[in-house]
Every structure is written in C-alpha cells, then in structure tokens.
Amino acid sequence: MKVIRQCFFIGIIIWIAACNGKKQVVPLDRIEAVKTAISQAKENEAETYAPLELKFAEEKLQKAKMAMQERDFEKALEFAEEAAADAKFAETRSRAEKAKKLLQEIQPNSK
C-alpha cells in the first residue's frame, strides 16, 4: 500500500511538472495577419514600388510556414513578426514612392 501511495504522488508530481513546462503558442493567427499584410502591400503596388521589401516579407513568411511544419513555434513566430514588419515597410514605401511620383507629375519642374 505504501508503494502504491508513493507511485501515486510521484505520478502527480510528474504530471504537475509537465503541465507547468514551457508552453509553445502556435502562431497561426500571426501568420494569417502576415498574409493579409502582404496582400495589402500588393494592393498598394509594392510589386512595382517596393519589390525587394515585398520579396523579403514573402521569404520570411515561407520560413515561418516551414518552422510551423517542423513544430518550431518560437522560430515560426519570429519569422512571422519579421515578415509582418517587412510587409508593412513595403506598403509604406510603396505609398511614399507613389506620392513622390504624383508630386513630380503635378510639379514637373521641381526635383
């Protein structure tokens, strides 16, 4: 009976330790947000005005997806965050370049 009680308590301790271990968050929502950010950048003509930044975002999104498949959620989240920043930068740069082009069309003599 004493052995059974000891095994029971050891089992409880192991179970508690396992439950309190480092929990990995699956960044599916972050990856979907990156896809949306890339789409928005493309809608703002980033393929024309910020192709390099857009390429970086798409490459990092692919790396995030690969990390997800390998169940390395921490790395996937890291790549997703970087991809989101690159996509936002591509969109911002594209808007700035379009505004610059429009300004040059309106004021052809200014440089």
N, C-alpha and C positions, 0 to 999 in steps of 0.2 A: 504494500500500500504506500509506503514511504517513497519507493522508487517511482511509482505512478505519479504521485504528487510532485516530485522533483521534475519529472519529464514534462508534466503539465505546465509548471512555472517556467521552465526553460523554453518551452514552446511559446508561451505568452510573451516572454522577453524577446525572443527572436521575431515574433510577429510585430510587436511594437517597434522594434528597431527597423524592420523592413518598411513599415508604414511611415516612419519618420525620416526615411532616407531622402536623398535629393530627388525631388520630383521634376521631371522634364515636361515642359509645356510644348505641345505640338503647335507650331506657328502657322497653322492653316489659314487663319484669318489674316495674318500679316502677309502671307504670300498672295492671297486674293486681293489685298489692298495694293500690293505692288503691281499686279496685273492691271488693276484699274488705273494706277498712276501712269503706267506705260501707255495705256490706251489714251489717256488724256494728253500725254505728251505728243503722241502721234496725231491726235485731233488738232493740235496746235502746230502741226507741220514740223515736228522735231526731226523727222527723217531728212528734211531739207536744211533746216537751220541749226540743228544740234545733233548731227548723226553720230558723232563719237560718244557723246554723253548717253544717247539713247542706246547705243551698242553696249556700253558698259552696264547699263541697267538691265538689259536683256541677258547679258552673260551672267551677271550676278544672280538673276532670277533662276537661270538654269542651274547654277551651282547650288542655290537654295533647294531646288527640287531634288537634285542629286543627293544632297545631305539628308533630306527627308527620307528618301528611299533607303539610305544607309542607316536610318534611325539616329542620326546625329543631330538632334533637335536644336542644340545650342548653336552649332555651326550654321544650321539652316536659318535660324533666327538672325544670326549675324549677317549672313549674305542677304537675307530679305531686307534688313534695315539699310544696308549699303545700297541695294538695288532701288529702294524707295527714295533715298537721297539723290541718287543719280537720275532717276526718272523725274523727280521734282526739279532738279537742276536743268535737265534737258528741256522741260516745259518752260521754265523761266527764261532760259537763254533763247529759246525759240521765239517767245513773245518779245523779248528785247530786240532780237535781230529783225523781226517783222516790224516793230515800231520804228527802228532805225531806218529800215528800207522805206517805210511810209513817209517818214520825215524827209528823207532825201528826195522823194518824189514830189513832195509838197514844196520844198525849198531846194531846187536843183543847184543853186549857186553856193550853198553852204556846204562845208566839208568838215 
